[in-house]
Amino acid sequence: MKPINQNEHLLRRTLIAAAFAIFAVSAFGQGLNWEGQTGAFVTPFAYTSASSAGHLGHPQLAFHYLDGGSVVGNDFQISVTEGLLKRVEVGYTSALNASGSNTTLAPLFNNGFNVFHGKLNFLDENAGKQAWLPAVAVGFAARTQVRRVGGVLNDKDTSNGDFYLVATKTVTQVKHLPFVLNAGVKETDASLLGIAGNAPNWSARGFGALGLVLSGPAKSKIVVGSEVAQQPHYIQNLPNATLPTTLTYFARVIPSTEHPLNIDFGVAQAANRVLPGAQVGARAQFAFGISYRL
């Protein structure tokens, strides 16, 4: 057998690492989040929906569901997202709600709204052959016809939004266990992604995610991870109400690398006692999502 020289060995290791990186980005990084952005479950990544330079990509469709409990009710998100020019994505999400059983508080959350979003990746991952460099992007989410909490109390539609900067890095140096690190900051006047309406003012909030790529049965892959997303502390028109940081724990299943399909399962810890004597009960709620690129 012909011995493998040092250069050939290095080339093989480089190709294996590249394959892991491509898989981690295409599988984990191409799934759509709660609002239709390329991301984890509720946070966006610096990656964008797949497209090539000078061309449009294939549209991605997504459906998400959150069992918000007796107060928040059942939330449904229907999204379409389009990548273009290799660096840009734009999309729309319709946020719908089925009222919870709490007749006192559930009417505060019993309306749908629109989410328009966009993202520009302005720094490629590993740019200039610098293996430590993350992908970096800026983006926005604009929510309209929001009639929740403060909007219900004032009987009018409101709007809110996010502007964010995010960096995402796929790490392949750990043998057979690639993982993705994600961190960002956003300026927002939305309360819990618009689920609780508006915040009283704009504020800077941080977010992040970690996902590990594992081998599953029948050549599938499973990404397990967690996210943290700071929320504005107060809710508009409810001066005594407070919101904690949102936490999620999720598993993303990629049945086959040959098909652009992602199936997400998660547990969301959003809010419980927001007012003295008022329990929202959204602290360990089941969430589900599925996204597919046409």
ChimeraX attribute file (.defattr): number of C-alpha atoms within 10 A of each C-alpha:
attribute: neighborCount
match mode: 1-to-1
recipient: residues
	/A:1	3
	/A:2	4
	/A:3	6
	/A:4	9
	/A:5	8
	/A:6	9
	/A:7	9
	/A:8	11
	/A:9	11
	/A:10	12
	/A:11	11
	/A:12	12
	/A:13	12
	/A:14	12
	/A:15	12
	/A:16	15
	/A:17	19
	/A:18	13
	/A:19	13
	/A:20	22
	/A:21	20
	/A:22	15
	/A:23	17
	/A:24	24
	/A:25	18
	/A:26	16
	/A:27	24
	/A:28	28
	/A:29	24
	/A:30	25
	/A:31	32
	/A:32	35
	/A:33	24
	/A:34	28
	/A:35	30
	/A:36	33
	/A:37	37
	/A:38	27
	/A:39	24
	/A:40	29
	/A:41	31
	/A:42	24
	/A:43	23
	/A:44	33
	/A:45	35
	/A:46	30
	/A:47	31
	/A:48	28
	/A:49	29
	/A:50	23
	/A:51	19
	/A:52	12
	/A:53	10
	/A:54	10
	/A:55	11
	/A:56	17
	/A:57	20
	/A:58	16
	/A:59	19
	/A:60	25
	/A:61	21
	/A:62	25
	/A:63	22
	/A:64	24
	/A:65	21
	/A:66	22
	/A:67	20
	/A:68	26
	/A:69	21
	/A:70	18
	/A:71	22
	/A:72	27
	/A:73	21
	/A:74	19
	/A:75	23
	/A:76	22
	/A:77	23
	/A:78	19
	/A:79	24
	/A:80	21
	/A:81	26
	/A:82	23
	/A:83	24
	/A:84	21
	/A:85	15
	/A:86	19
	/A:87	22
	/A:88	22
	/A:89	26
	/A:90	22
	/A:91	22
	/A:92	21
	/A:93	24
	/A:94	18
	/A:95	23
	/A:96	17
	/A:97	20
	/A:98	17
	/A:99	22
	/A:100	21
	/A:101	14
	/A:102	14
	/A:103	11
	/A:104	9
	/A:105	18
	/A:106	20
	/A:107	19
	/A:108	21
	/A:109	27
	/A:110	22
	/A:111	20
	/A:112	20
	/A:113	22
	/A:114	19
	/A:115	24
	/A:116	20
	/A:117	22
	/A:118	21
	/A:119	27
	/A:120	21
	/A:121	22
	/A:122	13
	/A:123	16
	/A:124	16
	/A:125	21
	/A:126	14
	/A:127	12
	/A:128	8
	/A:129	8
	/A:130	9
	/A:131	12
	/A:132	12
	/A:133	17
	/A:134	22
	/A:135	21
	/A:136	22
	/A:137	24
	/A:138	21
	/A:139	22
	/A:140	20
	/A:141	23
	/A:142	18
	/A:143	23
	/A:144	16
	/A:145	16
	/A:146	26
	/A:147	26
	/A:148	27
	/A:149	26
	/A:150	23
	/A:151	22
	/A:152	18
	/A:153	13
	/A:154	12
	/A:155	11
	/A:156	12
	/A:157	15
	/A:158	19
	/A:159	19
	/A:160	22
	/A:161	22
	/A:162	21
	/A:163	18
	/A:164	20
	/A:165	21
	/A:166	24
	/A:167	23
	/A:168	27
	/A:169	24
	/A:170	27
	/A:171	19
	/A:172	19
	/A:173	12
	/A:174	9
	/A:175	9
	/A:176	13
	/A:177	14
	/A:178	20
	/A:179	24
	/A:180	22
	/A:181	17
	/A:182	24
	/A:183	22
	/A:184	22
	/A:185	19
	/A:186	22
	/A:187	17
	/A:188	25
	/A:189	25
	/A:190	27
	/A:191	24
	/A:192	23
	/A:193	22
	/A:194	27
	/A:195	22
	/A:196	21
	/A:197	29
	/A:198	29
	/A:199	24
	/A:200	18
	/A:201	14
	/A:202	16
	/A:203	15
	/A:204	15
	/A:205	18
	/A:206	17
	/A:207	22
	/A:208	23
	/A:209	25
	/A:210	19
	/A:211	25
	/A:212	20
	/A:213	23
	/A:214	15
	/A:215	14
	/A:216	13
	/A:217	8
	/A:218	8
	/A:219	10
	/A:220	13
	/A:221	22
	/A:222	22
	/A:223	24
	/A:224	20
	/A:225	21
	/A:226	19
	/A:227	21
	/A:228	19
	/A:229	23
	/A:230	18
	/A:231	25
	/A:232	25
	/A:233	16
	/A:234	19
	/A:235	25
	/A:236	19
	/A:237	16
	/A:238	15
	/A:239	10
	/A:240	11
	/A:241	15
	/A:242	16
	/A:243	20
	/A:244	18
	/A:245	17
	/A:246	18
	/A:247	21
	/A:248	24
	/A:249	21
	/A:250	21
	/A:251	21
	/A:252	26
	/A:253	23
	/A:254	23
	/A:255	19
	/A:256	14
	/A:257	14
	/A:258	7
	/A:259	12
	/A:260	17
	/A:261	21
	/A:262	24
	/A:263	20
	/A:264	23
	/A:265	18
	/A:266	22
	/A:267	20
	/A:268	23
	/A:269	20
	/A:270	21
	/A:271	21
	/A:272	16
	/A:273	16
	/A:274	18
	/A:275	14
	/A:276	8
	/A:277	7
	/A:278	11
	/A:279	14
	/A:280	20
	/A:281	18
	/A:282	21
	/A:283	18
	/A:284	19
	/A:285	16
	/A:286	19
	/A:287	23
	/A:288	20
	/A:289	23
	/A:290	20
	/A:291	23
	/A:292	19
	/A:293	21
	/A:294	11
